[in-house]
């Protein structure tokens, strides 16, 4: 004999079927453990361009009215945390562009050194010979650098351009002369490139170039220029 389904039996079966359906779809109280499907980023790219003010020289001195912006080529670029630990390092290319790969959730500053370093090819640095370290060991004198403000690495790719200005304003130096070391460095890079065009395998010895704000020009034989 086939059992007959009563109204109560049918309702009870419907409720059970509904409960099973919700459970299979991940409904109910288990939704808090559901995977969103979008993993948090594990790296973030910090990139940009580094430039400096190039001031052409004339027979009458520097022509600041003809200043133009040029790329800082092949210079060392570092990202370091607030304790001073270097987290990533690279070099600019011939267009002054750089890219650093960092871990999200940190704060960093970016430092561009007035230094060219390519293992086995060249090592050129522009250093401050008025710093106390120079008197102890000239090679340990600090390398000039351009430093950014603090950057929050938030998981998104970020753009950070840096510019070394000449500091010239209204016929006088009114701000930091950040461009000078990078202008010197770029002349050294251009000279080495010309030499390597003739001798591509040439390896240059390490070179330190010393410059400081207190330096003055000379008119010859080491006699200071009175101007």
C-alpha positions in Angstrom: 0.0 0.0 0.0 1.4 3.4 -1.1 1.5 5.8 1.9 -0.4 9.1 1.5 1.3 12.4 2.1 -0.5 14.7 4.5 -0.2 18.5 4.4 2.0 18.4 7.5 4.3 15.8 5.9 4.6 17.8 2.7 5.4 21.0 4.6 8.0 19.2 6.6 9.7 17.9 3.5 9.7 21.3 1.8 11.3 23.0 4.8 14.0 20.3 4.9 14.7 20.7 1.1 14.9 24.5 1.6 17.4 24.1 4.5 19.6 21.7 2.4 19.5 24.2 -0.5 20.7 27.1 1.6 23.5 25.0 3.2 24.7 23.9 -0.3 24.9 27.6 -1.4 27.0 28.6 1.5 24.1 30.5 3.3 23.3 30.6 6.9 25.9 31.2 9.7 28.8 29.9 7.7 29.0 33.0 5.4 31.6 34.7 7.6 34.2 32.1 6.5 33.5 32.6 2.8 36.5 33.5 0.5 36.1 36.9 -1.1 38.2 35.7 -4.1 40.4 38.8 -4.2 43.8 38.2 -2.5 45.6 41.1 -1.0 48.5 42.3 -3.1 51.9 41.1 -2.0 54.0 43.7 -3.8 53.7 47.3 -4.9 55.6 49.2 -7.6 57.0 52.6 -6.9 58.3 54.2 -10.1 58.9 57.6 -11.6 61.5 59.8 -13.2 64.5 61.7 -11.8 65.6 65.0 -13.4 67.9 67.9 -12.7 68.3 71.5 -13.7 71.1 71.8 -16.3 72.5 75.3 -16.5 74.7 75.9 -19.6 78.1 77.7 -19.2 79.1 80.7 -21.3 82.2 82.9 -21.5 80.5 85.2 -19.0 79.5 82.4 -16.6 76.4 80.3 -16.1 73.3 81.2 -18.1 70.4 80.5 -15.7 67.9 81.9 -18.2 68.7 78.9 -20.5 68.2 76.3 -17.8 66.7 73.1 -19.0 65.5 69.9 -17.3 67.5 66.8 -18.1 67.3 63.2 -16.9 69.5 61.9 -14.1 71.1 58.9 -15.9 72.2 55.6 -14.4 72.2 56.9 -10.8 71.6 54.7 -7.8 68.0 54.8 -6.4 67.2 53.3 -3.0 64.1 52.9 -0.9 64.7 52.8 2.8 62.4 52.6 5.9 62.2 55.0 8.7 65.0 53.2 10.6 67.4 53.7 7.6 67.3 50.1 6.4 67.6 49.8 2.6 64.6 47.8 1.3 65.1 48.0 -2.5 67.7 49.4 -4.8 67.9 50.0 -8.6 69.4 52.5 -11.0 67.8 55.0 -13.4 67.9 54.4 -17.1 69.0 56.8 -19.8 65.7 58.6 -19.6 66.0 59.0 -15.8 63.2 56.4 -15.1 63.3 54.0 -12.2 61.1 51.3 -10.6 61.3 49.8 -7.1 59.3 46.7 -5.9 58.2 47.0 -2.3 56.0 45.2 0.3 52.7 47.0 1.0 51.9 48.4 4.5 55.2 50.2 5.0 56.5 53.8 4.9 59.6 54.6 2.9 61.7 57.4 1.6 63.4 57.3 -1.8 67.0 58.5 -2.1 68.8 59.1 -5.4 72.6 59.1 -5.0 75.0 61.2 -7.1 76.7 57.9 -7.9 77.1 55.6 -10.9 77.8 52.0 -10.1 78.0 49.1 -12.5 80.1 46.2 -11.3 83.2 45.7 -13.4 82.5 48.8 -15.5 82.4 52.0 -13.4 82.1 53.4 -9.9 81.8 57.2 -9.9 80.6 59.2 -6.9 80.3 62.9 -6.2 81.2 63.5 -2.6 81.4 66.4 -0.1 85.0 67.1 0.8 84.0 69.6 3.5 82.4 66.9 5.6 84.3 65.7 8.7 84.6 62.2 7.3 86.8 63.5 4.4 89.5 64.5 6.9 89.6 60.9 8.2 89.3 59.1 4.9 88.4 60.9 1.7 86.7 57.8 0.2 84.3 57.8 3.1 83.1 61.4 2.5 79.3 61.4 2.1 77.8 61.0 -1.4 75.4 63.8 -2.4 71.8 62.6 -2.6 68.3 63.8 -3.4 65.7 62.5 -0.9 62.0 62.3 -1.2 59.3 62.9 1.5 57.9 59.9 3.3 55.7 57.6 1.1 53.0 55.3 2.3 53.2 52.0 0.3 49.5 50.9 0.3 49.4 48.0 -2.2 48.7 50.1 -5.2 51.3 51.0 -7.9 52.5 54.6 -7.2 54.2 57.3 -9.1 57.0 59.4 -7.6 59.0 61.9 -9.7 62.0 63.6 -8.1 63.7 66.8 -9.4 67.0 68.4 -8.3 66.7 72.1 -8.7 69.5 74.6 -9.3 68.4 76.7 -6.3 68.7 79.9 -8.4 66.0 82.5 -8.0 65.9 86.3 -8.8 69.5 86.6 -9.7 70.8 84.7 -6.6 70.9 81.3 -4.9 67.8 81.2 -2.7 67.3 77.5 -2.3 69.4 74.3 -2.0 71.7 73.7 -4.9 70.6 70.1 -5.4 71.3 70.0 -9.1 75.0 70.7 -9.0 76.2 67.1 -8.0 73.9 65.5 -10.6 75.2 67.9 -13.3 78.7 66.9 -12.4 77.8 63.2 -12.4 76.1 63.5 -15.8 79.2 65.0 -17.4 81.3 62.1 -16.1 78.7 59.6 -17.5 78.7 61.4 -20.9 82.5 61.3 -21.1 82.6 57.6 -20.2 80.0 56.8 -22.9 82.1 58.5 -25.5 85.2 56.5 -24.5 83.2 53.2 -24.5 82.0 53.9 -28.0 85.7 53.5 -29.1 86.6 50.8 -26.5 83.3 49.0 -25.5 85.1 46.6 -23.1 86.9 49.2 -21.2 86.6 49.0 -17.4 87.1 52.3 -15.6 88.9 52.6 -12.2 86.8 54.0 -9.3 86.5 57.7 -9.3 85.5 60.2 -6.6 84.7 63.7 -7.6 84.7 66.3 -4.7 82.5 69.3 -4.7 81.0 71.6 -2.1 79.1 74.8 -1.7 82.2 76.5 -0.3 84.3 75.9 -3.4 85.3 79.0 -5.4 86.6 79.3 -8.9 90.2 80.1 -9.7 91.8 82.3 -12.3 94.9 80.0 -12.7 97.8 78.7 -10.8 95.5 78.0 -7.8 94.8 81.7 -7.3 91.2 82.1 -6.0 88.8 84.2 -8.1 88.0 87.4 -6.0 84.5 87.5 -7.4 
